Amino acid sequence: MPIAKRLSVDAAEELAISALAYLAGNPDALGRFLSLSGIGPADLRVAAREPGFLAGLLEFFLADESLLLSFVEEAQVRPTMVAAARYALAGESEL
């Protein structure tokens, strides 16, 4: 039986950055994300560099099935890749 490889942090970050770019093109979803996260539009770039931001962003996608499915269709990845990326970015702190 083959051993499944864990998604690398670099690959997870790349996918999360793609998700952020996708979110930026969806004003309604971006507004919901900013509202739920408490981040102002002007602070988004700074917040994106904070530990845990990208994992939280992917959690937002995982909590909204229609947003998740539209993103993965555009990105041409499986929805499980988003979950794997979130897991890789969360690190040992959330296991």
Secondary structure, 3 states (H helix, E strand, C coil): CCCCCCCCHHHHHHHHHHHHHHHHCCHHHHHHHHHHHCCCHHHHHHHHCCCCHHHHHHHHHHHCHHHHHHHHHHHCCCHHHHHHHHHHHHHHHHC
